Amino acid sequence: MESSVGYKHLDDNLAKTIEPVSGDDALTASWTPVDQNLIENMHANHGLIILKSLHNLYSRNLADLDSDEKGRIMSLFKNFLNKK
């Protein structure tokens, strides 16, 4: 199985206007909330790439994250590190 993953940071206003579209190799595409279950069950190293993207978002203050969002991101990092 071949797959690919990418990351592009979008500001909130732009992200709200974009609707994911499936390509020729997928039936559907959608926005998906990121949680521990998603990270652990993604194909190949895609979960790690999401974690790296979240780390970039968090550490560079690229988004106006509230304390709950920051806490959820930190929880994902801690869970990942504890499983190593």
Beta strands, then each sheet from edge to edge (+ up, - down):
end
